[in-house]
């Protein structure tokens, strides 16, 4: 279990045996050729103690903020949600011993629908961005060290696929520059667009600018009607308050709805529930948890969780009581959430929502493009696999385009 500054994992399988199962060397391998950085691959349970505090600091010096790659979030993710032996953590170090970047990697048996093994960045269903933590100014050097390092690893099969990069982000630009330097292709193979909040408006002027007058009046009526059936009000978790009761309330609220019925609520899986508790507790301890609730007669009917990673924020989870769906509690708490625009340290918020989300897309007008990128690994066989995979992808895309045109 994650314990703040350490990971305590079950010890029934010795670390050496786990490494043998991984096919990993007893000591991490450093690759320095062609880069000023050295790349090491570690079992998550065996990250050196001197790297852990640097990982914490790296988040404040990263080229792009990503709360899902920060230590307080990713460390319990690896401990509680990663299958044993599935993940290697790539750490990129400067000659002076400075942590320049960190990225969890896994080998997938398939690449999309193709039966092709691929090295991919490791994510789980509650991690909504795949941008690795890279020290600002080292975006190109990070990839220039990582790609050749992967070339030398026998476990690194097929091709290299990175999900969840921001389309105009520094991490992607660094990867493109590194690929060009290494004479490799760097293909954007998938793109989605999701809502984000990025504006100079105040909460009130943003609401008025983005929500039609008729809808605003309807929502005002819902607020009035809600107040008529009980004592309704919003609360934000105070920095010094106990977060545990709020976590319990969120898990119970989510489990009462359709996610609970479908078995997909966080509380339905003990490991995910423990991860959720651990991550929110850690975020609260660091002062980066932005947690809101809408109560009716002292009981929550909507709750919303944001993580703050200045200059950005990430809207992590929302839940509402479906018995009160006629009052649109999700919309009401999102309107309350616009108060984040008053913060001087937060310039934007990623909705972390799916593309064309039926609720948030109608409230937030800005958009963020998220892409997947595929890069060939070194060697004739792996280069051939990359070319065949991309040929199959392009052919399938053309077929879909023709089918779409025929239906139009």
C-alpha positions in Angstrom: 0.0 0.0 0.0 1.1 3.5 -0.8 2.4 5.2 2.4 3.4 8.7 1.4 7.1 8.4 1.0 7.3 4.7 0.3 5.5 1.9 -1.5 4.9 -1.2 0.5 4.0 -4.0 -1.9 3.3 -7.7 -1.1 6.6 -9.5 -0.7 5.6 -13.1 -1.5 7.5 -12.8 -4.8 11.1 -11.7 -4.3 12.2 -8.7 -6.4 14.9 -10.7 -8.1 12.4 -13.3 -9.1 10.1 -10.6 -10.4 12.9 -9.1 -12.5 13.6 -12.6 -13.9 9.9 -12.8 -14.9 10.2 -9.4 -16.5 13.3 -10.4 -18.4 14.9 -7.3 -17.0 18.5 -7.1 -16.0 19.5 -7.3 -12.3 20.9 -3.8 -12.6 19.2 -1.0 -14.7 20.8 -0.2 -18.0 22.0 3.3 -18.8 22.1 4.4 -22.4 24.0 7.6 -23.1 24.9 7.4 -26.8 23.6 10.4 -28.8 22.2 12.2 -25.7 23.4 14.1 -22.7 21.0 12.0 -20.6 21.2 8.5 -19.3 18.1 6.3 -19.4 17.4 3.7 -16.7 14.5 1.2 -16.5 13.3 0.2 -13.1 10.7 -2.1 -11.6 8.2 0.4 -9.9 8.9 -1.3 -6.6 12.6 -0.7 -7.0 12.9 3.0 -7.8 16.0 4.3 -6.0 15.3 6.3 -2.9 17.2 9.3 -4.1 14.9 9.6 -7.2 11.7 9.8 -5.2 12.1 13.3 -3.7 13.4 14.5 -7.1 10.2 13.1 -8.7 8.2 15.3 -6.3 10.2 18.4 -7.2 10.1 17.6 -10.9 6.4 18.4 -11.1 7.1 22.0 -10.3 9.7 22.3 -13.0 8.0 20.3 -15.7 7.7 21.5 -19.3 4.0 20.6 -19.1 1.8 20.1 -16.0 0.2 16.7 -15.7 -1.1 15.8 -12.3 -1.5 12.1 -13.4 2.3 11.8 -13.8 3.1 13.4 -10.4 4.4 11.2 -7.7 1.4 11.6 -5.3 -0.9 10.2 -8.1 1.3 7.9 -10.1 3.1 6.1 -7.3 -0.1 4.7 -5.7 -1.4 4.1 -9.2 1.5 1.8 -9.9 1.3 0.1 -6.5 -2.4 -0.6 -6.5 -3.5 -0.7 -10.2 -0.6 -2.0 -12.3 -0.3 -5.8 -12.8 2.8 -7.2 -11.4 5.6 -7.3 -14.0 3.7 -5.2 -16.5 5.4 -1.8 -16.0 8.9 -0.4 -16.2 9.6 3.1 -15.1 12.0 4.9 -17.5 14.0 7.6 -15.6 16.2 10.0 -17.5 19.2 11.4 -15.5 21.6 14.2 -16.2 25.4 13.6 -15.7 25.1 15.4 -12.4 22.4 13.0 -11.2 19.5 15.4 -11.8 16.2 13.7 -12.7 15.3 15.1 -16.2 12.2 13.0 -16.8 10.1 10.0 -15.8 7.7 7.8 -17.7 6.0 4.5 -17.0 6.1 2.0 -19.8 4.4 -1.2 -20.6 4.3 -3.8 -23.5 0.9 -4.3 -25.0 0.1 -7.5 -27.0 -1.8 -5.6 -29.6 -1.5 -2.3 -31.4 -5.1 -1.2 -31.9 -6.8 -4.1 -33.7 -3.5 -5.4 -35.0 -1.8 -8.4 -33.4 1.4 -6.4 -33.1 3.3 -5.9 -29.8 4.1 -2.4 -28.9 5.8 -0.4 -26.1 3.3 2.2 -24.8 3.1 4.7 -21.9 1.2 3.0 -19.1 -2.1 4.6 -18.1 -5.2 3.4 -16.3 -8.8 4.2 -16.6 -8.6 7.1 -14.1 -5.6 8.8 -15.6 -6.7 11.2 -18.3 -3.4 12.5 -19.7 -0.3 10.7 -20.8 2.2 13.6 -20.9 5.4 12.5 -19.1 7.0 14.7 -16.6 10.0 16.3 -18.4 12.2 19.0 -16.9 11.6 22.3 -18.7 14.2 22.8 -21.4 15.0 19.1 -21.8 12.0 18.1 -23.9 14.0 17.0 -26.9 16.9 15.5 -24.9 14.4 13.3 -23.0 13.2 11.6 -26.1 16.6 11.5 -27.7 17.8 9.4 -24.8 14.6 7.3 -24.4 14.2 6.1 -28.0 17.7 4.7 -28.5 17.5 3.2 -25.0 14.4 1.3 -26.0 16.1 0.1 -29.2 18.6 -1.9 -27.1 16.0 -3.6 -24.9 14.9 -7.1 -25.9 11.5 -6.6 -24.1 10.8 -3.5 -26.3 8.8 -5.2 -29.1 7.3 -3.8 -32.2 6.9 -0.1 -32.1 6.5 2.8 -29.7 3.1 4.3 -29.1 2.4 7.2 -26.8 -1.2 8.1 -25.8 -2.6 11.2 -24.2 -0.2 13.9 -25.5 -1.4 17.5 -25.9 -1.4 18.4 -29.5 0.4 21.7 -29.1 2.4 20.7 -26.1 6.1 20.9 -25.4 6.4 17.2 -24.9 5.1 16.4 -28.4 7.2 19.1 -30.0 10.2 17.6 -28.2 9.3 14.1 -29.5 8.9 15.4 -33.0 12.3 17.1 -32.8 14.0 14.1 -31.4 12.5 11.8 -34.0 13.7 14.1 -36.8 17.2 14.2 -35.3 17.2 10.4 -35.1 15.8 10.1 -38.7 12.5 8.5 -37.6 8.9 9.1 -38.4 6.7 10.5 -35.7 3.1 10.0 -36.8 0.0 11.4 -35.1 -2.3 8.4 -35.5 -5.4 9.6 -33.5 -6.8 12.8 -32.3 -9.7 13.8 -30.0 -10.9 17.1 -28.8 -12.3 17.8 -25.4 -13.6 20.7 -23.4 -11.3 23.0 -21.5 -11.7 26.2 -19.6 -9.3 29.0 -20.6 -10.5 32.5 -20.5 -10.0 36.0 -19.1 -13.7 36.2 -18.1 -14.9 36.3 -14.6 -17.2 33.4 -13.5 -20.3 35.5 -14.1 -19.3 37.0 -17.5 -18.1 33.5 -18.7 -21.5 32.0 -17.7 -23.4 34.7 -19.5 -21.1 34.5 -22.6 -21.3 30.7 -23.0 -24.8 29.7 -21.8 -27.8 30.9 -23.7 -30.1 33.3 -21.9 -33.0 30.9 -22.0 -31.0 28.1 -20.4 -29.6 30.4 -17.8 -33.1 31.4 -16.8 -34.1 27.7 -16.7 -31.2 26.9 -14.4 -32.0 29.8 -12.1 -35.5 28.4 -11.8 -34.0 25.0 -10.9 -32.0 26.6 -8.1 -35.1 28.3 -6.8 -37.1 25.0 -6.9 -34.3 23.1 -5.2 -34.3 25.7 -2.4 -38.1 25.2 -2.0 -37.8 21.5 -1.1 -35.0 21.9 1.4 -31.9 23.7 2.6 -29.6 23.7 -0.4 -26.1 25.1 -0.6 -22.5 24.7 -1.9 -19.4 24.0 0.1 -15.7 23.7 -0.8 -13.5 21.5 1.3 -11.3 23.7 3.5 -7.5 23.2 3.5 -7.5 22.3 7.2 -10.6 20.0 7.1 -10.6 16.3 7.2 -10.9 14.9 3.6 -11.9 11.4 4.6 -15.6 12.0 5.2 -15.8 13.8 1.8 -14.2 10.8 0.1 -16.6 8.5 1.7 -19.5 10.7 0.6 -18.3 10.8 -3.0 -17.8 7.0 -3.2 -21.3 6.4 -1.8 -22.9 9.0 -4.0 -21.3 7.6 -7.2 -22.2 4.0 -6.2 -25.9 4.9 -5.8 -26.1 5.8 -9.5 -25.9 4.0 -12.8 -22.2 3.3 -12.4 -22.9 1.4 -9.3 -25.6 -0.6 -11.1 -23.1 -1.3 -13.9 -20.3 -2.3 -11.5 -18.1 0.6 -12.8 -18.3 2.8 -9.8 -15.0 3.4 -8.0 -16.3 1.7 -4.8 -17.0 -1.5 -6.8 -13.3 -2.3 -7.0 -11.4 -2.4 -3.7 -8.1 -1.6 -5.4 -9.5 1.4 -7.3 -11.2 2.6 -4.2 -8.0 2.4 -2.2 -6.2 4.3 -5.0 -8.9 7.0 -5.0 -8.7 7.5 -1.2 -4.9 7.5 -1.3 -4.6 10.0 -4.2 -7.2 12.4 -2.9 -5.7 12.3 0.6 -2.3 13.0 -0.8 -3.6 15.8 -3.0 -5.3 17.4 0.0 -2.2 17.2 2.0 -0.3 19.0 -0.7 -3.0 21.7 -1.0 -3.9 20.9 -4.6 -7.3 19.3 -4.1 -10.2 21.4 -5.2 -13.2 19.6 -3.8 -16.8 20.9 -4.0 -20.3 19.6 -3.0 -23.9 20.6 -3.4 -25.9 19.6 -0.3 -29.6 19.4 0.3 -30.5 19.2 3.9 -26.9 18.3 4.8 -26.5 15.5 2.3 -24.6 15.7 -0.9 -26.5 15.5 -4.2 -23.5 16.5 -6.3 -19.8 16.5 -5.8 -16.9 17.5 -8.0 -13.1 16.8 -7.7 -10.4 19.0 -9.3 -6.7 18.6 -9.1 -4.6 21.7 -9.3 -1.2 21.6 -11.0 -0.4 25.3 -11.7 -0.7 26.9 -14.1 -3.3 24.3 -15.0 -6.1 22.3 -13.3 -7.7 18.9 -14.1 -11.4 18.1 -13.5 -11.0 14.6 -12.2 -14.4 13.3 -11.1 -18.0 14.3 -10.8 -21.0 12.5 -9.2 -24.6 13.4 -8.6 -27.7 11.9 -7.0 -29.9 10.6 -9.9 -33.0 11.0 -7.7 -32.6 14.8 -8.1 -31.8 14.7 -11.8 -34.7 17.0 -12.6 -32.7 19.8 -10.8 -29.6 19.2 -13.0 -27.3 19.0 -10.0 -24.3 18.3 -12.2 -24.8 21.5 -14.1 -25.4 23.4 -10.9 -22.1 22.3 -9.4 -20.3 23.0 -12.7 -21.6 26.6 -12.5 -20.3 26.8 -9.0 -17.0 25.4 -10.2 -16.5 28.4 -12.4 -15.2 30.2 -9.3 -11.8 28.6 -10.2 -11.6 31.5 -12.8 -11.0 33.8 -9.8 -7.7 32.1 -9.0 -4.5 33.9 -10.1 -2.5 30.7 -10.2 -4.7 28.7 -12.5 -4.8 29.8 -16.2 -6.8 26.8 -17.6 -8.6 23.7 -16.6 -8.8 20.4 -18.6 -12.2 18.8 -18.4 -10.7 15.3 -18.8 -14.1 14.5 -20.4 -14.8 12.5 -23.5 -15.1 14.2 -26.9 -18.6 15.7 -27.5 -19.5 15.3 -23.8 -23.3 16.2 -23.6 -23.0 18.3 -20.5 -19.6 20.0 -20.2 -19.3 20.8 -23.9 -22.3 23.1 -23.5 -20.8 25.0 -20.6 -17.1 25.3 -21.5 -16.4 26.7 -25.0 -12.6 26.2 -25.2 -11.2 22.9 -26.6 -8.0 20.9 -26.1 -6.7 18.4 -28.7 -5.3 15.2 -27.3 -3.3 12.9 -29.7 -1.7 9.5 -29.9 1.7 9.2 -31.6 3.5 6.2 -33.0 7.3 6.1 -33.6 9.4 3.2 -35.0 11.9 1.5 -32.8 15.4 0.7 -34.1 16.2 -2.4 -36.1 15.1 -3.8 -39.4 12.4 -6.1 -38.0 10.8 -3.4 -35.8 11.0 -0.9 -38.7 9.1 -3.3 -40.9 6.5 -3.8 -38.2 6.0 -0.1 -38.0 5.6 0.4 -41.7 3.1 -2.5 -42.0 1.1 -1.3 -39.0 0.9 2.2 -40.4 -0.1 0.9 -43.8 -2.9 -1.1 -42.2 -4.0 2.0 -40.2 -4.1 4.2 -43.2 -6.0 1.7 -45.3 -8.6 1.2 -42.6 -9.0 5.0 -42.3 -9.6 5.3 -46.0 -12.2 2.6 -45.8 -14.0 4.4 -43.0 -13.9 7.6 -44.9 -15.5 6.0 -48.0 -18.2 4.4 -45.8 -18.9 7.7 -44.2 -19.2 9.4 -47.6 -21.5 6.7 -48.9 -23.8 7.2 -45.8 -23.9 11.0 -46.3 
